[in-house]
């Protein structure tokens, strides 16, 4: 399958790093700020659009795409990067992309991985239960966003994804690139869970966002505690790569990668 892969680099031999997006988005979400920043730090920076997202085609309807399909997309992209650079990429997964990375690491190895605002290894169910208990209206609205993002008002997206102010122009530009999400994927993230013991063979770090309304602090602590790995916090909402202070998150990831790679 001809997946969309965006690459930015300034050094031919830079350590490759592969960013995996979350629900509703695609490679563009990393290309907005992160890819060029990491290229300037000497990395060969890549982002892929999982099948059915961005400009990546799908051989099946969106609601039949499962977690295993996304893991296969990631595997193919890793092989592509290895063929191109001769090195395995560090993996960075955000939100749902974090679960894709965890499932990938249940079967394969990587030099290092960062799970940012990630679905925990316990799956989506605990996250949904916390959201339903603490803010049932938010949970109901998010259920609609997953299947019909085009019918969601921009103010709700602003409130849910961002902590810092974001302009209407940027929000509209980003929002028009969203993609409806697979209902099968949401189910798979409750039952097709990662194998923790295998993932512990890869150096992992966890990044949480202090003002994340979708993946709260308790969930971030579960992930870090499960893998007994380093945990850092940034002062942002869920969309850390699009926030005004996106560079804080990028720098934090960069520092983790340096430590994990030594």
C-alpha positions as CSV (number, residue, x, y, z in Angstrom):
1,X,0.0,0.0,0.0
2,X,1.3,3.4,-1.0
3,X,1.2,5.3,2.4
4,X,1.8,9.0,2.7
5,X,5.2,9.6,4.4
6,X,6.5,13.1,4.9
7,X,10.3,13.4,5.5
8,X,12.3,16.4,6.6
9,X,16.1,16.3,7.1
10,X,19.2,18.5,7.0
11,X,21.8,15.7,7.6
12,X,21.9,12.6,5.4
13,X,23.1,10.4,8.3
14,X,20.8,11.8,11.0
15,X,19.1,9.4,13.5
16,X,15.7,8.6,11.9
17,X,12.7,9.4,14.0
18,X,9.1,8.4,13.0
19,X,6.1,10.2,14.3
20,X,2.7,8.4,14.5
21,X,-0.4,10.5,14.7
22,X,-3.5,10.0,16.7
23,X,-7.3,9.8,16.1
24,X,-8.8,12.0,13.3
25,X,-5.5,13.4,12.1
26,X,-2.6,12.4,9.8
27,X,1.0,13.2,9.0
28,X,0.3,16.9,8.5
29,X,-0.2,17.3,12.3
30,X,3.6,16.6,12.8
31,X,4.7,18.5,9.7
32,X,3.2,21.8,10.9
33,X,6.1,22.4,13.3
34,X,7.8,19.3,14.6
35,X,9.4,17.7,11.5
36,X,11.4,20.8,10.6
37,X,12.4,21.4,14.2
38,X,13.7,17.8,14.6
39,X,15.5,18.0,11.2
40,X,17.3,21.1,12.5
41,X,18.4,19.1,15.5
42,X,20.1,16.6,13.1
43,X,17.4,14.0,12.9
44,X,15.9,12.5,9.7
45,X,12.3,13.2,10.7
46,X,9.4,11.2,9.3
47,X,5.7,11.2,9.8
48,X,3.2,8.7,8.2
49,X,-0.5,8.9,7.6
50,X,-2.1,5.7,8.6
51,X,-4.4,4.1,6.0
52,X,-7.6,6.0,5.5
53,X,-6.0,9.2,6.9
54,X,-4.5,12.1,5.1
55,X,-3.4,11.0,1.7
56,X,-3.0,7.4,2.5
57,X,-5.5,5.1,0.7
58,X,-7.3,2.2,2.3
59,X,-8.3,-1.1,0.8
60,X,-11.4,-1.3,3.0
61,X,-14.1,1.1,4.4
62,X,-12.9,3.2,7.3
63,X,-15.0,1.3,9.9
64,X,-13.4,-2.0,9.0
65,X,-9.9,-0.7,9.6
66,X,-8.5,-2.2,12.8
67,X,-5.5,-1.7,15.1
68,X,-3.6,-4.6,13.4
69,X,-3.9,-2.7,10.1
70,X,-2.3,0.4,11.6
71,X,0.5,-1.8,13.1
72,X,1.1,-3.2,9.6
73,X,1.3,0.4,8.3
74,X,3.9,1.2,10.9
75,X,5.9,-1.9,10.1
76,X,6.0,-1.1,6.4
77,X,7.1,2.4,7.1
78,X,9.9,1.3,9.5
79,X,11.1,-1.1,6.7
80,X,11.0,1.8,4.2
81,X,13.1,4.0,6.6
82,X,15.6,1.2,7.2
83,X,16.0,0.7,3.5
84,X,16.5,4.4,3.0
85,X,18.8,5.2,5.9
86,X,20.2,1.8,7.0
87,X,18.9,2.5,10.6
88,X,15.8,1.8,12.6
89,X,13.8,4.8,13.6
90,X,13.0,6.0,17.1
91,X,9.2,5.9,17.4
92,X,7.0,8.7,18.8
93,X,3.3,7.9,19.2
94,X,0.7,10.5,20.2
95,X,-2.7,9.5,21.7
96,X,-4.1,6.6,19.5
97,X,-0.7,6.6,17.8
98,X,0.8,5.7,21.2
99,X,-1.3,2.5,21.2
100,X,-0.2,1.7,17.7
101,X,3.4,2.0,18.8
102,X,2.8,-0.2,21.8
103,X,1.1,-2.9,19.7
104,X,4.0,-2.7,17.3
105,X,6.6,-3.1,20.1
106,X,4.7,-6.1,21.2
107,X,5.9,-7.8,18.1
108,X,9.0,-5.9,17.0
109,X,11.9,-3.9,18.5
110,X,12.9,-0.2,18.2
111,X,15.9,1.8,19.3
112,X,13.6,3.8,21.6
113,X,10.0,5.0,21.8
114,X,8.2,7.9,23.3
115,X,4.5,7.7,24.2
116,X,3.0,11.2,24.3
117,X,-0.5,11.8,25.7
118,X,-1.0,8.1,24.8
119,X,-3.8,5.6,25.2
120,X,-2.5,3.5,28.1
121,X,-1.6,-0.2,27.9
122,X,-4.8,-0.9,29.7
123,X,-6.7,0.3,26.7
124,X,-9.4,2.9,25.9
125,X,-12.0,1.6,28.4
126,X,-10.4,3.2,31.5
127,X,-10.0,6.5,29.7
128,X,-13.6,6.4,28.6
129,X,-14.8,5.5,32.1
130,X,-12.9,8.4,33.7
131,X,-14.3,10.8,31.0
132,X,-17.8,9.6,31.4
133,X,-17.6,9.8,35.2
134,X,-16.0,13.2,35.4
135,X,-17.5,14.9,32.4
136,X,-20.3,12.9,30.8
137,X,-21.2,15.8,28.3
138,X,-17.6,15.8,27.0
139,X,-17.7,12.0,26.6
140,X,-20.9,12.2,24.6
141,X,-19.6,14.9,22.3
142,X,-16.4,13.1,21.7
143,X,-18.2,10.0,20.6
144,X,-19.8,12.1,17.9
145,X,-16.5,13.7,16.9
146,X,-15.0,10.3,16.2
147,X,-17.6,9.4,13.6
148,X,-18.7,12.9,12.3
149,X,-15.9,15.4,12.9
150,X,-17.3,17.7,10.2
151,X,-20.4,18.3,12.3
152,X,-18.4,19.5,15.4
153,X,-18.2,23.1,16.3
154,X,-14.8,24.7,16.4
155,X,-15.2,26.1,19.9
156,X,-15.6,22.5,21.2
157,X,-12.4,21.4,19.5
158,X,-10.6,24.5,20.9
159,X,-11.7,23.7,24.4
160,X,-10.9,20.0,24.2
161,X,-7.6,20.0,22.4
162,X,-5.9,23.3,23.4
163,X,-4.8,25.0,26.6
164,X,-3.2,28.0,25.1
165,X,-5.0,30.4,22.7
166,X,-5.3,29.4,19.1
167,X,-6.4,31.6,16.2
168,X,-9.6,30.9,14.3
169,X,-7.6,30.7,11.1
170,X,-5.2,28.0,12.4
171,X,-8.1,26.1,14.0
172,X,-10.1,26.1,10.8
173,X,-7.1,25.1,8.6
174,X,-6.3,22.2,10.9
175,X,-9.9,21.1,11.4
176,X,-10.7,20.8,7.7
177,X,-7.9,18.2,7.5
178,X,-9.5,15.8,10.0
179,X,-10.7,12.4,9.1
180,X,-13.6,10.3,10.5
181,X,-12.3,7.5,12.7
182,X,-12.8,3.8,12.5
183,X,-15.3,2.4,15.0
184,X,-13.5,-1.0,14.8
185,X,-10.3,0.7,15.9
186,X,-12.0,2.1,19.0
187,X,-13.2,-1.4,19.9
188,X,-9.8,-2.9,19.2
189,X,-8.1,-0.5,21.6
190,X,-10.1,-2.2,24.4
191,X,-9.4,-5.8,23.4
192,X,-6.3,-5.9,21.3
193,X,-4.0,-4.8,24.1
194,X,-0.1,-4.7,24.1
195,X,2.2,-7.2,25.7
196,X,3.9,-5.2,28.4
197,X,6.7,-7.7,29.0
198,X,7.8,-7.5,25.4
199,X,7.6,-3.7,25.2
200,X,9.9,-3.4,28.2
201,X,12.7,-4.7,26.0
202,X,12.6,-1.3,24.2
203,X,13.7,1.9,26.0
204,X,10.5,3.9,26.6
205,X,9.7,7.4,27.9
206,X,6.3,8.9,28.6
207,X,5.2,12.5,28.0
208,X,2.1,13.9,29.6
209,X,0.3,17.2,29.2
210,X,-0.8,19.0,32.4
211,X,-4.0,20.3,30.9
212,X,-5.0,17.4,28.7
213,X,-8.8,16.9,28.9
214,X,-8.7,13.6,26.9
215,X,-5.8,11.7,28.5
216,X,-5.7,13.0,32.1
217,X,-2.8,12.8,34.5
218,X,-3.9,9.6,36.2
219,X,-3.9,7.8,32.8
220,X,-0.4,9.1,32.0
221,X,0.8,7.8,35.4
222,X,-0.6,4.4,34.6
223,X,1.4,4.2,31.4
224,X,4.7,5.3,33.0
225,X,4.1,3.1,36.0
226,X,3.3,0.0,33.8
227,X,6.6,0.4,31.9
228,X,8.6,1.7,34.9
229,X,10.0,4.4,32.6
230,X,10.8,8.1,32.7
231,X,7.9,10.6,32.8
232,X,7.9,14.2,31.9
233,X,5.2,16.9,31.8
234,X,4.5,19.8,29.5
235,X,2.3,22.8,30.1
236,X,-0.2,22.2,27.2
237,X,-3.4,20.6,26.2
238,X,-3.8,17.4,24.2
239,X,-2.7,18.8,20.9
240,X,0.9,19.3,22.1
241,X,2.4,19.5,18.5
242,X,0.0,22.4,17.6
243,X,0.0,24.5,20.8
244,X,1.7,27.9,21.0
245,X,4.4,26.3,23.1
246,X,4.9,23.3,20.9
247,X,8.7,23.8,21.1
248,X,8.6,22.9,24.8
249,X,7.2,19.4,23.9
250,X,9.6,19.0,21.0
251,X,12.6,19.8,23.3
252,X,11.3,17.4,25.9
253,X,11.1,14.6,23.4
254,X,14.5,15.5,22.1
255,X,16.0,15.2,25.6
256,X,14.3,11.9,26.2
257,X,15.6,10.5,22.9
258,X,19.2,11.5,23.8
259,X,19.0,9.8,27.2
260,X,17.3,6.7,25.9
261,X,19.8,6.3,23.1
262,X,22.9,6.5,25.3
